[in-house]
């Protein structure tokens, strides 16, 4: 049941609100575009206006040409224009006329009027306009749909965290491999060292450390033993444990996170883009302008054919080709530019809104920090040096795979201290490890070991480090404590610069983490954050983002773990660190491939530059109508000025070229990404 439910949620996420599959829609637009483009070539060649342009009227004219033109244009109209015709009814049923309505109106007027001319009405063919408009709009939607995030793979990525099978104990004590879906409450499951926990369960035998960072945000491996719960999806450490299955299906921890992500995706607002809003108003301009033009010339006694031609010219020219490319071309250039700079845009609408951010909320583990233990302090005792303490410790810890041991080894390597050979290495369950180093008994142990063995340490510095949330281990040589090592999740050096520059821009930096208050406060104070939220469960993170949003602030969320997925979806802009889990990446609007928090500045810079180009293109694509529409309507007729379809076509071609060049100029923003964004984000 668990698996089926998850996959059903994933399938739903691959469709839009109308149930359309995004992949199929993109393929459909692509096919319609190529078919229409091929048919457009003979349509242009047979159009009298185009023939006049190129001076081949006699060469390309033949008996029956208008009827061939009618047949070819009918195919383009009904096949290539079908998405726009159906989109017209969809938008009208929602009482939200937009781009589809405007396109459908223009091509329908062109087709009906031109067809009437073929069968006897006096006038000009607009088939060339019909075909080129459909071609441009199809390619525009195709480019746009490929650039905009379609279906999120967040739910599928969550499911992949769980292994497909589990090692279950049989009634006679043997083990068997069974599908996880067959597990039921009360089953006993063996989890070997390094294995993923297949399902939530209570530990009934054994003790081990569990890496839950991708699930709960807790940076430190959590040591658990009998009577404690193991969470499905966590990675077991060095010990083998047996769990008793407690929860299955929708009741498991991971399923609850999946449901939170699904709900956040389902409730996400969908705003119309600038081009669609422009199309909404142009639709009314076309209808009112066209109707007004027809009425005026009929009253003026200019004759029906003249009045009808003026009306058609107005309604056709109101839908400029450039409008269909104004946004998609900028999106394409922006997507390419960001990809080349390690910034992958998955949701264009959210990315465009990044220009208005007020707050950036960072996940701690793996985002502001490296997500691994590092030695923050070495406290030598009894006359020893820091190098002495590390020297003894690294020799012992080099034989362990524990995250704390790996942190000690990295620090010793950084200082050029090499481990010595050891003998008689053994783990002290839950308390540390010991071994013989050059004839000396060496232990690296927890405070619990010291207390259990009557060893005392009176050093205020160590107490302060412990109160700050550090993990403190003690180095004991021949029964004497010679020093202590404080380990913590290492703060990225880039995080300091990121927070400071955001502060300079008036953007607040906050932090969400599943870590303890002491750990969170230490990191927040170190970085100078405006606020932080500690000990936050995954299902609470989205609520925290909403809490900040309820103050009227636009929020970006930066994270990398499963626990961040709901918050990434809830935020105005979800930014995933690329080195994180698939689910975080699939839930985000933008992915930072380099895992560098400073790239948030690149996002801000490009968002503003992209928006500016879109606005400029839309201004040009629609602004020239202020001149073209009155001329097409015939306001200059008394002075001998009349915008013919041929001149209108030239206007449209020029507009399209200008929009394309302006979109291409966005590539100049390359020099501002990343690390050169200071001037832009201001």
N, C-alpha and C positions, 0 to 999 in steps of 0.2 A: 504494500500500500504506500509506503514511504517513497519508494522510487517512482511509482506511477504518478503520484501526486506531484512530485517535483518536475517530472518531465512534462506533465500537463501544463504546469505554470510556465515552463520555458516555451512551450509551443505557443501559448497565448501571447507571450512577450514578443514573438516574432511577427505579430500582425499589428496593423494600425487600428484606430478606433472603429473603423468600418469593417474589420476582419480581413483586410487585404494583406497578402504576403508581400513584404517589401522586395524580396529578391525577384519574385515573379513580375512585380510592377516595373522594376528597373529593366528587366529583359524585354517586357512588352513595349515600353517606350522606345527602347533601342531598336527593336525590329520595325516598329511603325515608322521611326525616323528614316531608316535606310530605304524602306520601300517608297516612302513619300519623296525622298531625295532623288531617287532614280527617276520617278515619274515627273518630278519638277523640271528636269532638263528639257524634255520635249514640250512641256507646257510653256516654258519660257520661249522656246524656239517658235512656237505657233502663236504666241500672243502678239497682236499687231503693234502694240506700244513698244515691246522689246525689239521687234523687227525694225521699227523705225529708228530706235536707238542705234542699232548696229548697222543700219543701212542695207538690210537684206530682205526687204519686204517682198520683192518679186521672186527671189530665189527660194524663200521658205513658204510662200503661199501656194495653195493648191485647192482644187474643188473638194469640198467636204471637210476642210481643215477645222472650221468651227465645231463640227460635230465630234471630230476626234478630240478636240480640246475639251469639249463637254464630258466625254467619256473618261478621259484621263483625270480631269479635275474632280469628277464625281467619285472616283476611287480614292483620291487623296482626301477629299472632303469627308467621306463616310468612314474610311479606314484610318487615315492619319489623324483626322479630326475627332474621331470617336471619343477619346478620353476627355476632350474639352466639352463635347456635346453632353456627355453623361455628367461631367463635372458641373455644367450649367444647372442641370436639374437638382443635383445634390446641394449646390450652394443656395439655389432659390428655395429649396425645401427647408434649409436651415435659416433662411432669411438673411444670408450673409453673402451677397454678391461680391465676387473678388476676381482674381486673375482668370479663372476658368470661365466665368460669365462674360468677361470682356473679350476673351479670345473667341468664345463660341459666338458671341454677337457679331464680331467683325467678320469671321469666316462665313457665317450664315448669310449675312447681308451680301458679302462678295459673291457667294455661290448662287443665291437666289436671283440677284440682279443680273449677273453674267449669264445665267441660264436663260433668263427672260430675253436677253439681247440675242442669244443664239437662235431663239425661236420667234424672232420678229420685233422685239422692242428696240427702239432706236437708242443707241448708247454705246459705251465702251466696255470691253471685257475687263473684269477684275480677277480673272482666274490666276494670273501671275501673283497677285497680292495674296490670294487665298493659299496658294501652294507655298510661297516663301514664308508666309506667316506661320503656317502649320509646321514647316521644317524648323524654323528658328525656335518656336515654342516647345516642340518636341525635344530638340537637343538641349534647350535650356532646362527643362524638367529632368531630362536624363542626367545631365551634369549635376544638377542640384540634388537629386535623389541619391546619387552615388556619394556626394559629399556629406550629406546629412546622415546622422546615425539612424539606421533602420531598427533592427531588432536587437535588444540587449541580450547578451549571452550570460547575464549574471546568474540566473537560476541554474543553468547547466554547469557553470563553473563551481557553484556551491555543491552540487551533487558529486562532482568529480573529487571533492575532498575526501569522500568516503570510499574505502576499498570495496571492491565488488564482492569479496568473500570474507568469511570469518572462520577462525579455528574453534569449533565448538566441542565441548566434552560430551561424550556419550554416557549413557547410564552405567556402563562398566568401567569408566575411567579412561577409555581411549579418546583420541581426538579425531575429528573429521572436518574437512573443508566444506562449508555450506554457503550458499548465497546469503548475503546480508538480509535480503527480503524475507528469508525463511526464519529468521530469529524471532523469538517471542519472549515476553517477560518470564524470568526464572531460568532461562538458559545460561550456562556458564561458558565463558569465552576466554581463550588464552590469547594474551597479547605479548608477543615476543619483543625483545629489544629492537628499537628502530622502526617498529610497525606503527601504522596509524590505527587509532582506536576506531573500530567499525561502527559502534553504536553506543549510546549513553548506557552506563552501567555502574554498579557499586563494586568497588574493589573488595574481594573477599580473601585474596591471598597475594602476598608479595608487596613490594614497595619500589617506587621508581620516580624519576623526574619526568614531567610531561611538558612538552613545548606547546603552549596554548596561545602563543602570540598572534597567530593568524585567526584565532577565534574570539578571544576575549581582549586582546590588546596588552595583556600582561607580558612585559618584556622578559622577566626572569622565568626560567623553567620552574614549574610548580611541583614541589615534592609531595607525593600522595602515598598513602598506605591503606591498610584495611579500614573499611568503614567510610572511605571518602569516594566521591563520585568522579569517574573518568568521563570526559566529554567526547562524543563521536567527532572525529576529524582531528583530534590532538595527536601529536607524535610522541610515542613512548621513548624514554631515554634508555638507560643502561640495564634496567632490571626487568625481569619477566613478571607479569602480574596476571591474575585471573579475575575477571569481572563477572558479575551477575547482571544480566540484562534487566534494566528497570523500565525503560521507555522505548516505544517503537512508533513508527509512523509520524503523524503530525505533532506528537507530544515531545519529540526529541528537540534538543537545543538547536541543532542545525536547521531543522524544519521551521522552528520559530523565527530564525533569522531569515530564512527563505520567504516566509510569509510577510515579514516586515518589508523586505525588498519589493516583493510583488505589490503590496499595498501602496508603497511609496511611488512605484512606477505608475500604478493605475490612477493615482490622484495628482500626478504631475500636471501642471497647467500647460496648455499649448496655445501660445500666442501667435497671431498672424504676423508675418514678416512685413517689412516696409513695402515691398513690391505688391503684395496682396492688398494692402491698405490703399496704395496708389491706384491699383486696378479697380477697387471698389468705387472710388470717386470718379475715375475715368469712365466707368460704366454709365454713371448718371450723366456725365458730360456728353457721352456719345448719344444716349437716348434723348436727352433734352435738347442738345445741340442739333442732332439730326432731325428730330421732330420740328424744332423751331425753324430750321432752315427750309424744310419742305413747306411748312405753313406760310412762311414769309414770302417765298417766291411764287407760290400759288396765288396768294392775295395780290402780289405785285403784278400778276398776269404774265409771268415769264413762260408759262407753258409747263405741262406736266413732266415731259421728258427732261427739260432743263432743271426743274425743281428736284426731280427724283435723282438725277445725276449729282447735284450738289449735296443732297442728303446722304447718298451712299458714300461720296468722297469724304464727307465729314465723319461719318461713323467708322469708316475703314481706317482713316488716318489717325483717329483717336486712339487706336490700339497700336502703338509703335512697336516695331520689331525690337528696338533697343530695350524696351521694358522687360521683355522676356529674358534678356541676357544680362541686364543690369546687376542683378544679384548673383546668378549662377557663375558668371565669369570671375567675379571677385572672390566667390567661395572657392572656385577651382584654384586660383592663384594663391589665395591664403592657405588653403590646405596643402598645396605643394611646398610653399614657403615654410610653413610650420613643420612639416614632416622632415624637411632637410635640416631643420634646426632642433630635431628631437622633441617636437611638440605636436602630438597627434590629436586633432580635433575630431570628436565623435558626435557632438551635438552642436550644430551651428547656432541655433537660437540662443542657447545658454552662453555660448562663447561670445556672441555679440553683446550680450548683457553684461559681460565682465567689465565693460568700460565704466559701469556705475557701481562697482563694489564698494562696500563700506567696511566689511569685516572679512578677514581670512582666518578660518578655524583650521588648525593643523592637528592631525593625529600625532601622537608623540612617537611611538615605537616604529622605527623604520622610516619616519618622515623627518621630524626634527632631530631624531637620534638615528644611530646606525642600526639599531635593532640587534645589537650584540654586546656582550660584556666587554668592558675595557677597564684597566686598572686606573682609577681616578686618583688614588693616594696610596703611598707606601709609608707606613709609620714604623720606623725602627725602634727597638727597645734594648735595654741592657747593654748600651755601648756599641751596638751593631749599626752598620750603615744600611741605607736603602738597597744598595747593590747586594749586600750580604743576604738580606731577607729574600730578594728575588732570586739570588743564586741558589739558595737551598730550596725555595719553592718550585722553581721551574724544573729542577731535576726530577722532582716527584710528579709534578703535574703534566710533564711531557708524556707520561704513560697513560693519561686519562683522556677520555673523549668528552668529559663533562664541560658544559659551556663556561663555567667558572675557570676550569683548568685551561681551556683554550684562550681565555682572556689573559691569564697569567703568562702563558707562553708567548702570546703576541707582544705583550709589554716587554718581556725579557729579550725577545728578538729585536725589538726596536732599540733597546739599550745595548745590544751587542753581547748579551749574556747567553752563553751556550749551556745546555743541560749536561750534567755529568751522568755516568752510567750508574744504574741502581739495581738493587736486588730485593727480593721478598716484598714486592709491591702487593698491597691488598686494600680493598675498599673498606671503610668503616661505615657500614650502612646508615645512611641518613646523617652522618656526622663528618665525613671527609675521607681522607686516604692517608696511608703511611707506607714507608719503605726504608731500606737501608741505603744510605748514600756515603760512600767512602768510610764505611764502618760506623757511621752515626745513624741513630734512629731519628728519622725526620717525619713529621706529620704536618699536614695542612688541614685544619679542622675548624668547625663552627664554635660559637660561644657555648652552645649546649654541651659540647665535648669538654671544654675547659671546666664548666660548672660541675659536670658529672665526675670529673677526675680531680677536683679540688685545686685547680689552677686559677689564679687570679691575675687580673691586669688592671692597674690603676692609671689610666691615661685619658684625660678629658678629650683629647683630639679624637680618639677612637669613638667615644660616646657621641660626640658631635656628628661624626661621619655616619654612625648608625642611625641617629635621629633624623638625618637628611634622606633616609631611604636607601642608603648604599648597602650592598651585601658585603659584610666584613668577615674575612677568614683569618685565622691565626696560624703562624708558622712556629712549630714547636720542634726544637732540636735537643735530643737527649733529655727530654723532660722539662726543658726551660722554654718559655715563650720569648722568642727573639724579635718578634715584630708582627705587624698585621697588614693585610692588604684590603683596601676598600675598592670594590668593583661596582660599576654602575653602567647602565646603558649609555654609551658614549654619544654626546651631543655632536651633531655634524658641525664642522667649522663654517659651512655655508649658511647654517641656520642663523648665526649671529647677524651676518650681513643682511639676510632676508628680512628679519624682524625690524632691524634698524631702518632700512630703506622704506619698508611699508609704513613705519611710524612717521618718517619724513613726509610721506605722501598723505598723511592724515588717515591712513587705513589701520584699523585696530587688528592686532594679532592675538588670537586666543588658541587654547589647546584643549582637546578632548582626549582622555586616556582611560583605560581600564586599570591603570596602576594605582597604587596606594597614594593617599594624600601627601605623605612625606616626600615620596619620589616626585610627584607632580609639582609640588611647591618648589622643590629644589631646581627643577628644570625651568619652571616659569620665572623664578627669581633670577636665574642665571641668564636667561634670554631677554628679560625685561618685558614679558607678555602683559597685555592689558587685563587678561583674565584667564582662568583655566577651570576645567571640570574634571575631577578625578573620580576613580572608582565607578565609572559609568559603564553600564552593561550595554551590549550591542543594540538591544531593543530600545534603549534610552537615548542613544546618540542622536537619532533623528529628531527626537523630542527636544533635545538641547539646541539643535540647529533651529527648529521651529521657534523655540523660546527667544532666540536672538532675532529671528526674522519678525516676530511679533512686535518687536520694538521699532519696526519700520526700517530695518537695516537690510541691505543686500549682502548675502553671505556666500562666500566661497568655502568649500570644504576640501582639504588636502589630506589624503590618506592612502593606505596601501594594504589594509587587511580586510578579511571577511567582515569583521566587526564594524568596519567603516562604510560598508556598502549601503545600508539604509540612509545614513547621513549624507553620503555622496549624492544619492538620488534626490533627497529632500532639498539640498542646497540650491541656490540660484546658479552656482557653477561648481560641479564636482570635478576635482582634479586628482588623478591617481598617480602615485609614484610608480614608474614602470617596472621597478624591480619587485613590486608587491605581487599579491595574488591575482589570479585571473579574474576573480569575482569583482575585486576593487576596480580593475581596469575596465571590465565590461559594464560596470555601473556608473562610470565616470563620463563627464562630458569632454574632458581633456586628459591626455596621458603624458606625463613627463618621462620620456624614455631614459634620460640620464640620471634620474632619481636625484636631481639637484633642486632643492627648494627655491634657489634663486631664479629658476626658470618661470616662477610665478610672475616675475616682472616682465618676462618676454610675452607671457599670455596677455598681461594688461596692455602692453605696448601694441601688440599686433591686433588685439581686440579693438582698440581705439582707431588704429590706422585702417583696419578693415571696415569698420563702421563708417568712417569718413568717406572711403571710396564708394561704398554702397550708396550713401546719401548723395554724393556728387553725381553718380551714375543715374540714380533715380530722378534727381533734380533736372539733369539734362534730358533724360528719356521722356519725361513728362512736361518739362518746362517749355520745350520748343512748340508744344501744342498751343501755347498762349498766342503764338504767331500763326502757326499753320492752320489751326481750326477756323479762326475768323476768315482767313484768306480762302480756305476751302469752301466756307459757307457763302462766299461772294461779297464780303463787305467792301472789297476794293473794286467791285465790278464797274461802278460808275467812273472809275479812273482808268479803266482798261486793265485792271489787275485781277486775274483769276487763277487760282491755284489748280492746275490741271492734274490728273492722276499721274502723269509722267513726272512733273515737278515734285509731287507728293512722294513718289517713289525715290527720287533723288534725296529728298529730305530724310526719308527713313534710312536709306543706305548710309548717308553721312552720319546720322545719329548713331547707328549701329557701330560704325567704325570708331567714332569718338569714345563710345562706351567701352569698346574692346581695348583701345589704347590706354584709356584711363585705368582699367582693371590691371593691365600689364604693368603700369607704373607702380603698382603696389609692391613689386619686387624690390623697389628701392629701399623698402623697410628692412631688407636683409641686413644692412649695416647696423641696424638698431637691435638685432637679436643675436644671442642674448648677451648680457653684460654691457650693452650700449643703450639700454632702455631709459636711462634717466631723463633725457630731454622729452621723450615721447609721453611717458606716463604722467609728466607734469601737465 
